[in-house]
């Protein structure tokens, strides 16, 4: 008989969010495979769990998956944990799950925290359909391509992002997705937990020059009438400003150029918003 592979969710911040079942399994298995043995050891120490740890991360995933599969074939039980949250959700685990299935070993989920799910339910955005895209690409060209790929998906769009790229990613999202409703969640379940809600442009302005720290989840509403209403509101403001400048004697071309500078838009974007019916 093969052993069992358990995918055990661990807290994303608050240690009290671990389940009784997770603790029971972490105590009972023959080995715990984790991303960072030092990080997981702190968790085990907190709950007085003494068990064997081995590293399992993106750099040794292929070789370690085979080793863990060999243990399963010997009848040993194995638990997989990530540094935080649910294994295999933007974390290593796919390879060992694949290996376990190939040898006929049971693969058992032990549910718990998932950062993007918790961000979603407090975002104020629709939850009936969700697209989770994992971490956004670090390169601008790839990130823009990613936003282009998903902009018309009829679902709330959810991504992970790092603090040092958050301003650039919000700017690219605003450029490619349009000014739709959005939310930024950071440090969920931790002391400095924060949820910023509003239009994408409002969140960008709040973050610009003062990027938030910690683990970040970005959420964007689907392209819908909400996007259209946001555009219409801005178009109304632009039209009022255009009328004001023309009444002052400014020619239309010069007025549009001035408006673009004042609102931080390109002239083509000003034209587009003014043409909304």
C-alpha positions in Angstrom: 0.0 0.0 0.0 1.3 3.5 -0.9 1.3 6.3 1.7 -0.9 9.3 1.5 0.1 12.8 0.3 -1.6 15.6 2.2 -1.7 19.2 1.0 -2.0 21.1 4.2 -3.0 24.8 4.3 -1.2 27.0 6.8 -2.0 30.5 8.1 -1.4 33.5 5.8 -0.6 35.6 8.8 -2.5 34.9 12.0 -1.3 31.6 13.5 -4.7 31.0 15.1 -6.2 30.4 11.6 -4.7 26.9 11.3 -7.2 24.1 11.7 -7.3 21.3 14.3 -7.1 18.8 11.4 -4.0 20.4 10.0 -2.2 20.2 13.3 -3.2 16.6 13.7 -1.9 15.6 10.3 1.4 17.6 10.7 2.0 15.6 13.9 1.1 12.3 12.4 2.9 12.2 9.0 6.3 10.7 8.4 7.7 13.8 6.8 6.7 17.4 6.1 7.9 19.0 2.9 8.0 22.8 3.0 9.3 25.8 1.1 11.6 27.2 3.8 12.4 24.8 6.7 13.3 27.7 9.0 9.9 29.4 8.4 7.9 26.2 8.9 10.0 25.2 12.0 8.7 28.4 13.7 5.1 27.3 13.0 5.8 23.8 14.3 7.5 25.2 17.4 4.5 27.4 18.1 2.3 24.4 18.3 4.9 22.1 19.9 5.1 19.8 16.9 8.3 17.7 16.4 8.6 16.2 13.0 11.0 15.7 10.1 11.3 18.5 7.7 12.6 18.5 4.1 12.8 21.5 1.7 10.5 21.5 -1.3 10.7 24.7 -3.4 10.8 25.8 -7.0 14.5 25.3 -7.3 14.5 21.6 -6.3 10.9 20.7 -7.2 11.6 18.1 -9.9 14.2 16.1 -7.9 12.4 16.4 -4.6 9.1 15.3 -6.1 10.6 12.1 -7.2 12.1 11.5 -3.7 8.8 12.2 -2.0 7.1 9.9 -4.5 9.6 7.2 -3.5 8.6 7.6 0.1 5.0 7.3 -0.8 5.7 4.1 -2.6 7.3 2.8 0.6 4.1 3.5 2.5 5.2 6.7 4.1 2.8 9.6 4.6 3.9 13.0 3.4 2.5 16.5 4.1 3.2 19.4 1.8 3.0 23.0 3.2 3.9 26.3 1.7 5.2 29.3 3.6 1.7 30.6 3.9 -1.7 29.6 2.6 -2.6 26.6 0.5 0.1 24.6 -1.3 0.0 24.6 -5.2 -1.8 28.0 -5.2 1.0 30.1 -6.7 3.4 27.8 -4.8 5.2 24.6 -5.6 3.4 21.3 -5.3 2.1 20.4 -8.8 5.0 18.0 -9.5 4.7 15.9 -6.4 0.9 15.8 -6.8 1.4 14.6 -10.4 3.9 11.9 -9.2 1.6 10.8 -6.5 -1.3 10.3 -8.9 0.9 8.4 -11.3 1.9 5.8 -8.6 -1.7 5.6 -7.3 -1.1 7.3 -4.0 -4.1 9.1 -2.3 -3.9 12.8 -2.5 -5.8 14.6 0.2 -6.5 18.3 0.6 -6.5 19.8 4.1 -8.3 23.1 3.7 -7.4 26.4 5.1 -6.5 30.0 4.2 -6.0 31.2 0.6 -5.0 34.8 0.3 -6.8 35.6 -2.9 -10.1 34.1 -1.6 -10.0 36.1 1.6 -9.2 39.3 -0.4 -12.1 38.6 -2.8 -14.7 38.2 -0.1 -13.9 41.6 1.6 -13.2 43.5 -1.7 -16.8 44.5 -2.4 -16.5 43.2 -5.9 -18.7 40.5 -7.4 -17.9 36.9 -6.3 -20.2 35.0 -8.7 -17.3 34.5 -11.3 -13.6 34.8 -10.5 -10.4 34.6 -12.6 -7.3 34.1 -10.5 -4.1 34.8 -12.4 -1.4 34.2 -9.8 1.5 36.6 -9.7 1.7 39.3 -12.4 4.7 39.1 -14.7 7.7 41.2 -13.6 8.5 42.5 -17.1 6.3 45.4 -18.4 5.8 43.9 -21.8 4.6 40.6 -20.4 2.4 42.3 -17.8 0.7 44.4 -20.5 0.2 41.3 -22.6 -1.4 39.6 -19.6 -3.8 42.5 -19.0 -4.8 42.4 -22.7 -5.5 38.7 -22.4 -7.8 39.0 -19.5 -9.5 42.4 -19.9 -12.7 41.1 -21.4 -13.1 38.0 -19.1 -16.6 38.4 -17.5 -15.3 37.8 -14.0 -13.6 39.6 -11.1 -9.8 39.5 -11.9 -7.4 38.7 -9.1 -3.6 38.8 -9.0 -0.8 38.7 -6.6 1.8 41.5 -6.7 4.9 42.6 -4.8 5.3 46.0 -3.2 8.2 47.2 -5.3 6.2 46.8 -8.6 2.8 47.8 -7.4 2.8 51.3 -8.8 3.9 50.1 -12.3 1.3 47.3 -12.3 -1.5 49.7 -11.3 -0.4 52.1 -14.0 -0.4 49.3 -16.6 -3.7 48.0 -15.4 -5.3 51.4 -15.7 -3.9 51.8 -19.2 -5.1 48.3 -20.4 -8.1 47.5 -18.3 -9.6 51.0 -18.2 -10.8 52.8 -15.0 -13.0 50.1 -13.6 -13.8 49.3 -9.9 -10.9 47.7 -8.0 -9.5 46.8 -4.6 -6.1 46.4 -3.1 -5.7 44.1 -0.1 -2.5 43.8 1.8 -1.2 42.0 4.9 -4.4 40.0 5.3 -5.0 38.6 8.8 -1.9 40.5 10.1 -1.5 43.5 12.3 -1.4 46.0 9.5 -4.2 44.5 7.3 -5.6 47.1 4.9 -8.2 47.0 2.1 -8.3 49.9 -0.3 -11.4 50.1 -2.4 -12.4 52.5 -5.2 -11.9 53.1 -8.9 -8.6 51.9 -10.3 -7.5 55.5 -10.8 -8.3 56.4 -7.2 -6.3 53.5 -5.9 -3.4 54.4 -8.1 -3.4 58.0 -6.9 -3.5 56.8 -3.3 -0.6 54.4 -3.8 1.6 56.6 -6.1 4.7 57.8 -4.3 3.9 55.8 -1.2 3.7 52.1 -2.2 2.2 49.8 0.5 4.4 47.1 2.0 3.7 43.5 2.6 1.8 40.8 0.7 -0.5 42.3 -1.9 -3.6 41.1 -3.7 -5.0 43.2 -6.6 -8.6 42.8 -7.7 -10.4 44.3 -10.7 -14.0 44.3 -11.5 -15.2 42.8 -14.8 -15.6 45.1 -17.8 -19.2 46.1 -17.6 -21.6 49.0 -17.3 -19.6 50.0 -14.2 -16.6 50.8 -16.4 -18.9 52.7 -18.7 -20.3 54.8 -15.8 -16.8 55.6 -14.6 -15.9 56.7 -18.1 -19.1 58.8 -18.4 -18.4 60.6 -15.1 -14.9 61.5 -16.3 -16.2 62.5 -19.7 -18.7 64.8 -18.1 -15.9 66.5 -16.2 -13.8 66.8 -19.3 -16.7 68.3 -21.3 -17.3 70.9 -18.6 -13.6 71.8 -18.6 -13.6 72.0 -22.5 -16.7 74.3 -22.4 -15.0 76.5 -19.8 -11.7 76.8 -21.8 -13.5 77.5 -25.1 -15.6 80.2 -23.4 -12.3 81.8 -22.3 -11.4 82.1 -26.0 -9.1 79.1 -26.3 -9.2 77.2 -29.6 -10.4 73.6 -29.4 -7.1 72.0 -30.3 -5.3 74.1 -27.7 -8.0 73.4 -25.1 -7.8 69.7 -25.6 -4.0 69.8 -25.3 -4.4 71.8 -22.0 -7.0 69.3 -20.7 -4.8 66.4 -21.4 -2.0 67.9 -19.4 -4.3 68.9 -16.5 -5.8 65.4 -16.2 -2.7 63.4 -16.9 -4.1 61.9 -20.0 -3.0 61.5 -23.6 -4.8 63.6 -26.2 -6.2 60.4 -27.8 -7.6 59.4 -24.4 -9.3 62.8 -24.0 -10.8 62.4 -27.4 -12.1 58.9 -26.5 -13.7 60.0 -23.3 -15.3 63.1 -24.9 -16.9 60.9 -27.6 -18.7 58.6 -25.1 -22.4 59.0 -25.6 
